[in-house]
Amino acid sequence: MNISVFGLGYVGVVLAACLADNGYRVTGIDVNPTKVDIINRGRSPIIEKGLDDLVRSGIESGNLSAGSDTQKAVIDSDLSFVCVGTPSNGNGNIDLMYVKRVCEQIGTALAEKSAYHVVVLRSTMLPGSTEEVVIPTLEAASGKKAGVDFGVCFNPEFLREGSSIEDFYNPPFTIIGSEDPHAAQVLASIYSMLSAPCFFIHVKEAEMVKYVNNAFHALKVAFANEIGSICKQQEIDSHTVMDIFCKDTKLNLSPYYLKPGFAFGGSCLPKDLRALLFHSMRLDVKTPVLESILPSNEIQISRAYQMIKQLGHKRVGVLGFSFKDGTDDLRESPMVELIEYLIGKGYQVQVYDRNVSLANLHGANRAYIEKEIPHITSLMTESMETILQNSQIIVIGNKSAEFKDVANRIGENQYLVDLVRITNGYHSLNGQYHGINW
């Protein structure tokens, strides 16, 4: 397979060199004649260990070359990677000027080409960019139709400067976003030398993954630094603390808490976070990341209320209101806060939770519920069937197994508000289903 790579910056050079190293015939395209000349002389325009050797090997084998003739590059290749920069504007938005320019050039070439061609976006772009900018630009310039006459994929890169060759050959996964199965398979065949799993997803999802990765990496750095600042004020070795923290791969470094859904609650997280914030304030340590967590959590409760409000009905049934399934702990349950808010706004609320019985609540748990919703007994029902029969809006509050089939049991005039993603089959509910983050 012949491949053209548009943009010989960091991502483009590494990609071109690694593909050439695997036997593909690769042509790198760039408007900068200096970069083109450097590569054709067997050197890398990017300084990184091993990259010079890889470029030189590609040139010597004849698998790698560089130039500026975009028309010839597209005509002579089967697939084109777009690796140009997407710099920031003053307001934080990205500038797609270079992406659009390259797509116009590729589209112009496609107008003269009869063979099927795949265009792969490797540049980092916000969700919607491929559908709203890339595809319309390619179609306008070529006079052809994406998904019919040519294919389009979004294929985010996860390369770290200084270890990009290692990262290319040992990625955590390969992401291919496309609405064109044929184009996706063509692209996947290029990565057949890699052992990492390949995930085929929608274009917008693929675009979003890259931003989620980088935002989380930035969050981790800021989080660790704030913990370090608190530790330093008390002469605590922050590296020892964080080294131990990272040993827990069951909860701390795991997918356990990384599932979009409703707010957190319980007897530990809110209480301990408030205590740590008080402690940092007493030490005169600014912790803006930690301080933002509880307000963010409150917004999620407000978001759930707004979803219910927009449905325009007053009879609400809540299934599951302990802070998570399998427990009767109601302390700082966000569902309790949501129920209280609904009552205050004049909603007729009924609640059901098999694990919660007021007669069996004791100590702090009972004291909490009697303080927050003292008339809880008038809201509670012993049967899920009562909720299903009497409610116009049914709210799923935790992942109890008995709620999994609720989506299939709601009537034509009922709505389901799912705060936990109890089902994946919601697309068939014709507007009756509303997920909080999906």
N, C-alpha and C positions, 0 to 999 in steps of 0.2 A: 504494500500500500504506500502511495506517495502522500506526503503530508506537507502543508504549508503552515508556518507559524508567523502570525502578524504581531509585531511588537517584540523587539529584542532587548527588553529590560530584564530584570532579575528572573521573573517567572518564565518569560519566553525563552531565554537562553538555556535555563536549566531543563525545561521541557524539550526543546529542540535537541540538546546534547544527549539527553537520556534516551529519547526515542531513536536517534541515530545510532546510539550504542546498542540498541536492540534490533538493528537491521532495517529500520524504516528509512526510506529516502526522504529527507527533510530539507525544506527550503525555508530559511528564516528571512522575513521581510521587515525592513525598517526604513524610515525616511532619513535617518541619520547615517550619512556615508561613512563616518568614522567607525561606527559599530560594525557595519557591513564589512569594511576593510579588515578590521581586527579579527573577526571570525574567519574570514577567508584566508587569513595568514596563519590560521591554526591556533589562535589564542582566544581567551574569553574576555569580553569587555567588563565582566563582573569578577571581582576578587573573592574567591572562595576556594578552599582546599579541594583539590581533585577536579575542579571544573576546567582548568586549562588542559589537563590531560584528556579529559572527555571530549572537549572541542577538537583538540588536535587529532585524536583518534578518528573522530567523525569526518574531518576534512581529508585525512589520509586515506580512509576507506572509500571515500566518494559518497558516503551516505549523508553528509551535511554540507550545505552551502548557504550563502547569504546573498541577498540582492535587494532591489527596490522595485522591481517590475511586478506589480500586484496582479495585473491581467494574466501574465504568463504563469505566475505562481498558482493561481486558481485553476487555470486551464489544465496545467500539468499535474495537479494533485487531486486526490479523492476526498480529502477532508482538510478543512482549514481551522486552526485554533486562533482565536482572538485573545491576545494577551496584553493589550495596551493599557495604559494607566487610567484610573478614574479618580483624579484629584478632587480635593474638597473645595467647595465654594465657601464664601465668607459666612454663610448661614449654616454651614455644616452639611448641606446636601452635596451629593457627588456630581461632578461634571462629566457627562457622557459624550462630550464633543469628540474625543478621539475614537471612542467606540462607534459612534455614528458615522464618522468619516471613513473608518475602515469598512464598515458594513456597506456604505455606498460604493466603495471600490470593489468589494467582493460581489455585490449585487450586479454592478456593471459588467463584471467578468462573467457572472452566471448567465447573463442575457445572451452571451455568445457561446454558451456551453450546453450541449444536449444531454450529457451524462449526468446522472444523479450525483449531487455533491452534498456533503454534510458540513455545516458551520457550527463550531463549538465555541461557546463563550467561556473563557477562563478568567476574564477580568472580574473583579469583585464589584457587584452591582446590587442595588436595593431590589427587594421583591417587586415584581411588576415590570422591571426594566426590559427584560427579554420580550415580553408580550407587547409592551407599549412603545418601545423604541426600536429594538433590534429587528424583530420580524417585520414591522411595517416598513422600515428603511430598506431591508433586503428585498422585500416584495416590490416596493416602488421603483428601486433601481434596476431590478431584474425583469420586471413584468411577469414574474412567476409566482407560484403559490407555495408557501411553506407547508410541509407535510405531504405535498404532492410532487412538486418538481424538485425540491431540495429539502434537506432536513436541518433542524436546529436543535441543539442541546445546550444545557448549561452544566458545566463541569468545574465546580469550585476547587481551588488548589489549597493545600494545607502545608505549605513549605515554610520552614523557619530559616532565616538567614544564618549562614554558618554551618547548617547541617542539611541543606536542601537535597543533595544527592541521596543521602541516607533516607530522608523523608519521602522522596519520590519512590524509592524501591521498597520502603517499609511503612506505608501509610496505615492509619487505623482503619480506613475504608476508602472506597471510591464511590463518589456520588455522581449519578447521572440523572439530570433533570430534563425530561422531554415529554412532549405529548405525541411524539412520533416513534413508535416501537422499532421501526426499521433503522432509523437514525441512531437510536439508543444502542441497538445491537452492533452496529458498525463501530461506534465509539468504544463499546465494551470490549470488542475484539482487540483493540489496541493495547488494553491493559491486561491481556491474558497472561503476561509474564509475572503479574503480581499475585501474591497469595491472599491479600486482604479481601474481605467481602465487598461485593459491589451492590449498591442499593439503587434501584430504579424508582424515582419519585417524580412528582410534578415539578415543573420549572420553578414556580414561586417557592416551593418548599426547599428546593436546592439552593436558590438564591438566599433564602433566610438562614440556612444552616451555617453558612460562612459567618454571618453577622452574630449569630448566637454563640458560635465558638469564640470569636474575638471579644465579644462583650463579657462572656463568662471568664475568659482569661484575665481581662482587665479588672473584673470584679474580684477575682481571687488575689491578684496583686494588692489591690487596695485593702481588702479584708485582712490579709496577712500583715500589711504595714500598720493598720490600726491596732491589731492585736499586739504587734511589736512595740508600738508606742505606749500602750497601757503597761505592758510588761517592763519596759525600760524604766518607767517612773517608780517601779518597786524593786528594781534590780533583779527581775526574774529573767532567766535565759529564754528569750522568745523562740530561739531555734530549737531548744529542747521541747518546749511546749508544742510547737508546730510539727516537729518530727514525730512526736507521739500522736498528735491529732491525725497525721497522715497514715499512721499504721492501721487505722480503722477503715477498712475497705468495705465493711458491711453497711455503714451508714454515711460516714464522712466523705469518703471519696468513692461514690457509688451512684447509681441512678435512682436510689430509693426516694429521695425528696425532689427529684427533678421531673416531676409530672405536673403539667399545668392543671389547675383545678381551683378549689375553693381556698379560703383563708386557713392559716394554721391556728391551732388553739391548744387546749390542754393545760395541765397543771405545771408544766415545765418551761416550754419555750417562751411564752409571753413573760412569765415571772422572772426567769433567769436573764432574759434580754434586758428587761427594765433594770434589774440589779446591776448588770454590767455597765449599762449606760449611766446609772447613778454613780457607780464606782469611777468611771472614766471622767465624769464631770467633777467629782471630788478631787481627782488627781490633776484637774485642769488640762485634760487631754482631749483634743477635738476628734470626734469619730463620726464624720458625716455619713459614711456608709452604714454603720450600725444604727445611727439615729433615723435613717430613712426606712428601716425595715417595718416597724410597727405602723407608721402612716401608710405604707404600701399595702400592708395587710388589711387595714381599715378600708382602703379603696376597693379591695376585692369584695368585701361585704356589701358596700354601697353598690357595686356593679351588679351583684346578685339581686338586690332590691329593685334596681332600675329595670332589670330584665322582667321581673314579675309585674312591676308597675305598667310597663309598656303593653302587656297582654290585656289590660283593661278589665280584669275580673277581680272579684273580692273574696271568693271562697277559695282558700289555699290549704292544701293538705301537705304536711311535711312528713316524709318517710326517712327516719334516722336523724336524731338530733344530738346524740353524744358526739364528742369531738372526733371520734373515728369508730369504725365498726369493730365489734368484738369487745366493747367496753361499755360500762355504764357511767363513765366519768363525764360529767357535764361542766366541770370547772373551766371557765373561759372558752367554752365551745363557741365558735363563730356562728353556729346554727342557732344557739340560744339568743345571741345578739340579733341575728336576722329576724327570728320569731318575735322578739320584743319590739323591734322596729316596725314590723308588719302590724302588730296589735295596735301600736301607737298611731299608725296611719289609718286605722279603721278597718283592717282586714279581718275576716272571720277565719280563724286559724284552728286547724286540728292537727295534732302531732301523734306519730306512732313510732315507737322504737322498742322492739322485743326485749332488748337488753336493759331497758330503763323501767323500773317500777318504783314509784315514790315510796312505797312501803318498805322497800329494801335499801333505800338510800340512807347513808349514815354520815356522820361527821362533817368534814369540810365540804363534801360533795352535796349533802342535803342542805347545808347552810347556804351554799352558793345558789342553788336553784330557788330556795325560798326567798332569797334576797332579790334575785334578778327577775324571776317570774313567779311571784307568790301564788298566783292562781293557776299554776301548771296543771293541777288535777282536772280543771274544767276543760283543758285543751287536749288532754291525753285520751287516746282511744286504745282499746285492747286488740283491735283488728285492723289489718291493712285493708281489708275489704271495705270497711267504713270510709277510709280515706278515698279509695278509688270510686266509691259510689257518690260521695257527697261533694267532692272537690272539683272546681273548674280548672284550677292550676295545681299540679302535683309537683312538689319539689323533692328531689332526691338529695339527701344530706350526707349519707355515707355509703360505703360499698358493701353493705350487708348482702349476703348471697340471695336472700329472699326478694331483693328488689331487682334482680337481673332481668326478670321477665316483664317488668312494669310497662316498658315501652310497647309491648305487644298487647297490652290489656287496656289501654286508654281508649275512651270513646271518641266519636267524631268531633264533639264540641269541647274536648278537654285539651289542655296543654301540659307538656312535660318540661320542667326546668331541671336540667341535670347538672349538678355541681361537682360530680366525681367521675364523669364519663362511664356510667354504668353499662352502656351499650355502645357498640361500634356500628350498629345498624340503623343509625338515626336518619340517614339520607332518604329512607323510604317513608318517612312520616309526614311528608307534604306540609311542612311549616308548623306542625304541632310540637316539634321537638326544638328545644333551645339549650345548647351547651354553653357553659360560662366562658370557656376559652377555646371553643372549637365549633 
